Amino acid sequence: MLGGSFQSRLRERPEFATFFVFVILLAVIGFVGYYSIAFQLQEVEESMSSHPCVFEHHSKSTGNVYDWDLSQLQNSNEKCTTRHCRDYSLTRGDEVFFFNICRNTMNLPDECIALYKDPSKIPRGIGYQTADGVCYKMGDASRARWSLLDPRRPSRGV
């Protein structure tokens, strides 16, 4: 409750009320603007830290360093020629792994959507492991590290 003298001042000088409303609105607009800009900067930082997507291998036998550019393996909306782009998937027993190379997945697995109920609450990730109605996030594109499955046989994959 406002004191009597403050209320009487507001009645006598309405510019105080206008100023008070203006200050509150300015604070709210600043707060909303700050968080929307901070969110966009985070997305830009993540996208820049995940490119270029290069895997570097140091051969113990020869001492040579081999670089592979994996960026051509990533699926993106720019590369899609079909209406619905798909992420890579691999099935092992009752588990299904959905993943993308060097960037977050484009689609969310049905199991994750069913578990979280709201797709906007599913944390974005470079991949997901699903089995028996459970959804596990496999990592972030900004922190992903790529390595050979078998360093002695690079042809087996990354």
C-alpha positions as CSV (number, residue, x, y, z in Angstrom):
1,M,0.0,0.0,0.0
2,L,1.4,3.4,-0.9
3,G,1.7,6.2,1.7
4,G,-0.7,9.0,1.7
5,S,1.8,11.7,0.6
6,F,3.0,9.6,-2.4
7,Q,-0.6,9.0,-3.5
8,S,-1.4,12.6,-3.4
9,R,1.7,13.5,-5.3
10,L,0.7,11.1,-8.1
11,R,-2.8,12.7,-8.3
12,E,-1.2,16.2,-8.4
13,R,1.5,15.3,-10.9
14,P,0.5,12.5,-13.3
15,E,4.0,12.6,-14.9
16,F,5.3,10.6,-11.9
17,A,2.9,7.8,-12.7
18,T,3.9,7.9,-16.4
19,F,7.6,7.9,-15.5
20,F,7.1,5.0,-13.1
21,V,5.3,2.9,-15.8
22,F,7.9,3.9,-18.4
23,V,10.8,2.7,-16.1
24,I,9.0,-0.6,-15.4
25,L,8.3,-1.2,-19.2
26,L,11.9,-0.3,-20.1
27,A,13.2,-2.8,-17.5
28,V,10.9,-5.6,-18.8
29,I,11.8,-4.9,-22.5
30,G,15.5,-4.9,-21.6
31,F,15.2,-8.2,-19.7
32,V,13.4,-9.9,-22.6
33,G,15.8,-8.5,-25.2
34,Y,18.9,-9.6,-23.2
35,Y,17.7,-13.2,-22.9
36,S,16.7,-13.4,-26.6
37,I,20.1,-12.0,-27.7
38,A,22.0,-14.3,-25.3
39,F,20.1,-17.3,-26.6
40,Q,21.0,-16.4,-30.2
41,L,24.6,-15.8,-29.4
42,Q,24.8,-19.3,-27.8
43,E,23.4,-20.8,-31.0
44,V,26.0,-19.0,-33.1
45,E,28.8,-20.0,-30.8
46,E,27.7,-23.7,-30.9
47,S,27.5,-23.7,-34.7
48,M,30.9,-22.0,-35.1
49,S,32.6,-24.3,-32.6
50,S,31.4,-27.4,-34.5
51,H,32.9,-26.4,-37.8
52,P,35.0,-27.4,-39.6
53,C,34.5,-31.0,-38.7
54,V,37.9,-32.5,-39.0
55,F,39.2,-35.8,-37.5
56,E,42.9,-35.9,-36.9
57,H,44.7,-39.2,-36.5
58,H,48.3,-39.7,-35.4
59,S,49.7,-42.9,-36.7
60,K,51.8,-44.6,-34.1
61,S,53.4,-46.9,-36.6
62,T,54.5,-44.3,-39.2
63,G,54.4,-41.1,-37.1
64,N,52.3,-39.4,-39.8
65,V,49.3,-37.2,-39.1
66,Y,46.2,-37.9,-41.2
67,D,43.3,-35.4,-41.4
68,W,39.8,-36.3,-42.6
69,D,37.2,-33.7,-43.3
70,L,33.9,-35.2,-42.1
71,S,31.7,-32.2,-42.9
72,Q,30.5,-33.8,-46.1
73,L,28.9,-36.6,-44.0
74,Q,26.7,-34.2,-42.0
75,N,23.0,-34.1,-42.9
76,S,21.5,-30.6,-43.0
77,N,18.4,-28.9,-44.4
78,E,20.6,-27.3,-47.1
79,K,21.6,-30.7,-48.4
80,C,18.1,-32.3,-48.3
81,T,16.6,-33.2,-51.7
82,T,13.6,-35.0,-50.2
83,R,10.7,-33.6,-48.2
84,H,11.8,-35.2,-45.0
85,C,15.5,-35.4,-44.2
86,R,16.6,-38.3,-42.1
87,D,19.4,-38.6,-39.6
88,Y,21.7,-41.6,-39.6
89,S,20.3,-44.6,-37.7
90,L,21.8,-47.9,-36.5
91,T,20.0,-50.8,-34.9
92,R,21.6,-53.1,-32.4
93,G,19.3,-55.6,-30.8
94,D,16.3,-53.6,-29.4
95,E,18.3,-50.4,-29.3
96,V,18.2,-47.8,-32.0
97,F,20.8,-45.1,-32.3
98,F,19.9,-41.9,-34.2
99,F,22.8,-39.5,-34.9
100,N,24.2,-36.9,-37.2
101,I,27.8,-36.2,-38.0
102,C,29.3,-32.9,-36.8
103,R,26.0,-31.3,-35.9
104,N,22.8,-32.0,-33.9
105,T,20.2,-34.3,-35.2
106,M,17.6,-32.8,-37.5
107,N,14.7,-35.0,-36.2
108,L,13.7,-36.1,-32.7
109,P,13.1,-39.9,-32.3
110,D,9.4,-40.8,-31.6
111,E,10.5,-42.4,-28.3
112,C,11.9,-39.1,-27.0
113,I,8.8,-37.2,-28.0
114,A,6.6,-39.8,-26.2
115,L,8.8,-39.7,-23.1
116,Y,9.0,-35.9,-22.9
117,K,5.5,-35.2,-24.2
118,D,6.7,-31.7,-25.4
119,P,9.3,-31.7,-28.2
120,S,10.5,-28.2,-27.1
121,K,11.7,-29.7,-23.8
122,I,13.9,-32.4,-25.4
123,P,17.6,-31.3,-25.1
124,R,19.1,-31.0,-28.6
125,G,21.9,-33.5,-29.2
126,I,24.2,-35.0,-31.7
127,G,22.5,-38.3,-31.3
128,Y,20.0,-40.3,-29.2
129,Q,19.9,-43.9,-28.1
130,T,16.4,-45.4,-27.7
131,A,15.2,-48.7,-26.4
132,D,12.1,-49.9,-24.5
133,G,10.5,-46.4,-24.4
134,V,13.6,-44.7,-23.0
135,C,15.5,-41.9,-24.7
136,Y,19.2,-41.1,-24.0
137,K,20.9,-38.0,-25.4
138,M,24.4,-39.0,-26.7
139,G,26.1,-35.6,-26.6
140,D,26.4,-32.1,-27.9
141,A,27.8,-31.0,-31.2
142,S,29.9,-28.3,-29.6
143,R,31.7,-30.9,-27.5
144,A,31.7,-33.9,-29.8
145,R,35.0,-35.7,-30.4
146,W,35.4,-38.1,-33.3
147,S,37.7,-41.1,-33.4
148,L,38.3,-44.2,-35.4
149,L,36.5,-47.3,-34.3
150,D,39.7,-49.3,-34.8
151,P,42.9,-47.2,-35.3
152,R,44.6,-50.2,-36.9
153,R,41.8,-50.4,-39.5
154,P,40.5,-46.9,-40.4
155,S,38.1,-48.4,-43.0
156,R,35.9,-49.7,-40.2
157,G,34.6,-46.2,-39.6
158,V,34.6,-43.2,-37.3
